[in-house]
Structures are given as C-alpha cells and as structure tokens.
C-alpha cells in the first residue's frame, strides 16, 4: 500500500519559517512546497 494521506499532505505543506509568524492574522501559516510560497490554512 502507498503512504497514508497525512504523509502525502505533509509533503506539500511545511511549517512557515519564524519570519512568517505574523503572516496570518487568522489560521495557521503553512508553506506550499510546490508553489514555494506561504499560505494560511
């Protein structure tokens, strides 16, 4: 069997660096690996 979905999702999102800790007013900052940019989730 393949990897669990959670592992696949985790490969697309990393925690944002501390420099982006104030990036999101609401939600959690995640870094989109494929798009190479931060996003709020």
N, C-alpha and C positions, 0 to 999 in steps of 0.2 A: 504493500500500500504506500501511497505517497505521504508526504508530511501533513500534519494536521493543518487546518485552515489558519489557526492562530499563528503558526510559524510562517506561513506564506504572507500573511498580512504584515507581520512584524518585519519581513524583509523589504517591504515597501515604505515603511514608516520608521524613522528613528526619532528619538527624543531630540528636541531642539537644543542647540548649544546655549549656555548661560547668557550669551549676548542677545538671545531672542526671548529671554524670560519674560519680558514685558510686551512681547509681540501680540499676545492675545488678551483682550480685555475679558472675554468670556471663553470658557472652554480650555482645552489643553493644546499647547503647541506641539505639533508633530512635523518632522521634516520629511518631505516627499522625496524619496531617493531617486525615483525615475525622473522627476521634474526638477530636482536639485533646488528646491525652494521650500520655505516653511509654510505651514497651513494650520488653521485652527480646527480642532475636532471636538 
